[in-house]
Amino acid sequence: MSSLSASAENLTDTQGNDGSSMCLELALEGERLCKSGDCRAGVAFFQAAIQAGTDDLRILSAIYSQLGNAYFYLGDYSKAMDFHKLDLTLARSMNDKLGEAKSSGNLGNTLKVMGKFDEAAICCERHLTLARQLGDRLSESRALYNLGNVYHSKGKHMGQRDPGDFSDDVKEALMKAVGYYQQNLTLMRQIGDRGAQGRACGNLGNTYYLLGDFQAAIVHHQERLSIAREFGDKAAERRANSNLGNSHIFLGQFELAAENYKRTLSLAIELGERAVEAQACYSLGNTYTLLKDFALAIEYHQRHLAIAQELGDKVGEARACWSLGNAYSAIGNYEKALHYAQSHYSLATELGDPVGESTARMNITDLRKVLGLPEITPTDFDAISSDSQRSKSSPDEQETTQTVRQYRVRRQSMEQLDLLKLTPDGKKVEHHAKGSDGGAIMQEDDFFELLTNSQSKRMDDQRCSLKVGGAVVGEGAVRKPLVAQNRNAPPAGAKENRNALLEMIADLQSERMDEQRATLPGLVNRGGVVLKGQTNPTGPAPDDAFLDMLMRCQGSRLEEQRSELPRPGDVLDDAEGGSTRRGRSNIGATVPDEDFFSLISRVQGGRMEDQRAAVPLGVSRRLAMPNNVHVPPPNTTTKEPGKKN
């Protein structure tokens, strides 16, 4: 990241004018606020610095870089991308290779978070190339780390399946991530940066985990755990324990997994991370279910349910109720199992989860048969859902729902409007079809005549005027009548007039091109002189590598314009390879990722019959598994992806 402090130290008397001085002071205050964690206030000062303006390209580059980073931390990735692009443009205009490398890396990280993995890889590869040309090993290590993150995120995004069950494209991306992480780890060991070694080991463990190499994942997570303890990094230690637990689950080592999850739980409590505490309780409940210690499983699921209700996580509540219903059913307490099954149904209905709803229906039906209760009807299910909704909805929420319903009615009425009938051709068709209502049609024709007159006026306003010999050919000009000329005998001086006309057109076109040129916000060129820090007024000629990068980026823009926007709740990777839920408020915050839940369901599904072997009345009670459960052999294992590193 560019340093404004360094720019302040190097500020000379020629830059000591009021504009540049004010710009630098505002930027330094913005930098201080961002370092203190108040990025929003820092952005305001940086924007004010741009308004003040400066002719020092180094200061302006530092402001663009800081603004891009500030917007990145605020989650406004579009603006972050814009300012990092400006920083990259400015670095190239100054022939600043190190600045270009840094801005390319920042731009690559931003594009990765936005899901534009191919463009991100291009920028990070440019960063790596420049770092190696400069012999900057630290910058090279960062570029390798960023490239590993890009391919790790790409592989994870492309393959939303169980670990090890990926297509060749996904495996290729993940293997590229492993290669870059290994290079980064080797370089960090040579430099002696233990903290960076820990991050590389954590990411290597996560990537091997996705590839299904759980032994290699455990080796790297163990090293990550050791380095985290060496630095006293409790958060990293908590993540390493969670990831170790996930890997042990897949190897069928449930006791070891439980020990790792217990350490995760104690560290989450120590750090005050309530959502992570709930996730650890959920993982422990499922692990003890696999160990058939249902008393402990119920205890941890109850703790998970309490925290989910505290945080308002409805998805977490539904999962906890489903798990508690299964656990109570396994120990023969069918009354409580029925209670939690009904709660699961109410929550699934409220969330609009058809799979969860169907699962809860089947569980309720089977449990009522076991208890000898009358068979439940669809009306009874509706009553369960409506009672829950009435008890939980407030008058304000009901009023909001009514408002939304009215808005939708109005929206539908607009969508039913036949726009073709508003066009002149449509009016002609309607006139021939009806053959009547002449007065109404006449009024509409008058309207279109008025509209045509207005539009023609606007077209005239948009016409440009030609300056000929100081006179303006425009509204007040009198045109000479056209005189037929003899084509075979052009008049004298026609060639000179034609050349003059062409020169005039060229001047007009060049003015239009200048108007379309982009400007750098905050850049002040005082007196038309070459700006300080710019060795060549026209800038250096782009090299082949940069042009190749530019062409590859531009080549994919058309396809990107056809892609859909990220949906709320999409899981994106953070800078260290961890996952964060964006665009959602406490939805699913207390439960691990979906694949762990599905795999736990599969393992439980393979053991349900054993748990119900002593049920009276000989009634088959197959409690359905939610979320696309496929029952595997009993040795199938499960996981809970936690945060990375």
C-alpha positions, 0 to 999 in steps of 0.5 A: 500500500502506498505511504502518504507519510513518505509523500509528506516527508518528500514534499518540496517547496514547489508543492507547498501551495495551499491546494497540495498542502491541504490535500496532503493534510486531509489524506494523512488524517484519512490514513490515521482514521483508517489505521484506527479502524474507522474506515468510513470516516477515513473515506470522507477525508480521502474524498475531501483530499481529492476535492482539494486536488494536487499535482503530485502523482505520488500523493494522488496514487497513495490516496487512490490506494488507501481509498480502494483498501478502505472501500474493500474493508467496508464491503463496497467492492465496486468502488474499491475496484474503481480506485485500485484501477485508478491507482494502477493507471497512475503507477503506469504513467509514472513508470513506477513498477513497484507501485504497479505491482502493489496496485495489481495485487490489490486489484486482484484481491478485489476481483477475487472477492467479487467472484471474477476469478479469471481476471483476478488471476491475471492481475495477480500473475502480473503482480508476481511477474513484476515482483520477480523482475524487481527481485522483491521477495516479500512482494513475490511471496504476497503474489504467490499467496494471492494466486493460491487464494484465487485458485482456492476460491475458484475451485471451491466456488465451482465445486459445491460438493463433498470433499474429494468429489469434484470434477477435473476442472475443480481439481485442476484449480485446487491443485494450482492453489496447492502449488502456489501455497507450497511456493509461498511456504518455501519462500517464507521459510527462507525469509524466516517469517513464521506468521506467514508460514502459519497462514500458508499451512492453514490454507494448504490444510484447507485445500488438501481437505477439499481434495479429500487428502485428509491426512495431509490436511491434518499435518498442515493444520497441526503445524498451523496450530503449533505456530498459532500457539507460538504467537498466542493467536487465539483466533487462529488456534480456534480455527485450526482446532475446528479444521482438525476436527473436520478432518478427523471426522472424515477419517472416522476418528470421532473421539479425536474430533470431539477433543478438537471441537471441545478446544474450539468451544472453549476458545470461542467462549474465551474470545466472546464469539457467540456464533462460533460457540454455537457452531462448536456446540452443533458439531459436538452434538453431531459428533456425540450422536455418531458416538451414540452418546445421546445424553451429551448430544442432547446437551450440546444441541440444547446449548446450540438452540439457546444461542440460535434463539438469542441471535435470532438465527431461524435456520440454526433453530430449525437445525437444532430442533431437528437434531433434538427430535432425532436424539430424543427419538433415539433414547425413546422419549417420543413426546419430546421428539414430537415437540421438537418435530413440530417446532421444526415444522413451524420454523421450516414453514416460516423459512419457506424451506420445502425440504425441511417442511416435508421432513418434519411432516414425515417425522410428526406422522411417524411419531404420532403413530408410535405414540398411538395418537390419531393420524394428523390431517393437512388442516392440522399441519396448517394449524401448527404453522399458523399458530406459530406465525401468529405467536411470533409476528408483531403488529408492525410486521403484519402491517409491513406484510400488508403494505408489500402485498398492496405494492405487489398488486400495483406492480402487477397492474403495471405489468399488464399494461399493453405498451404496444397500444401506446405506439403510433402503429399500435394506434392504427391497428386499434383504429382499423379493428374498432372503427369507432371512438373517433373522438378519442382516437383524434385526441390521441393523434393530437397527443402524438403530434405534440410529442413529435413536435417536442422531439423534433425541437430536442433534435434541433437543440442537439445539432452542433454549429459549425464555425466558419471564418468566425461566423456561426452557421446555426439558427440565425444563419441564412443558407445560400441556395444550392446552385447546380455545378458542372461536374466536368469543370470544377470551379477554381479553388474547389480543391483548396476549399475542400481541404479547408473543410476537411481540416475544419472537420478534423478540428471538430472531431479532435475536440470531441475526442478530447471531451471523451477522454477520462480524467483522474479525480483530484489531479491538478495540472498547474500552468500546463507544465509536466507534473512532478513525478512524471518522467515522460509527459506522454507516459512510457509505451506499454510493454507486451506483458501489460498489453496481453493482460489488458487484452485478456481482461477486455476479452472477458468483459462481454461474457461478464456483462451477461452474468447474474449478480451475486445472490444474497447469502453467497459465501465468499472467501476472505483474504486468508481463505476463510469464509464469511456470510455476506448479505445476510443477517444472522441467517445460518450464523450458528450452524456450519456449512451445508455440506457438513450437515448433509454428511452428518445426516447421512451417517445418522441415516445409516444408524437410525434403524439400530437406534429404533430397534427396541421401539414397541408396536413394531411400527417402522419409523423412518425419520426422513433426512433433510437437504438431499440426503443420500444414505451411504454405508455406515462408515461414511464420515462427515465434516463441518467446514469452519473458518480457514487457517 
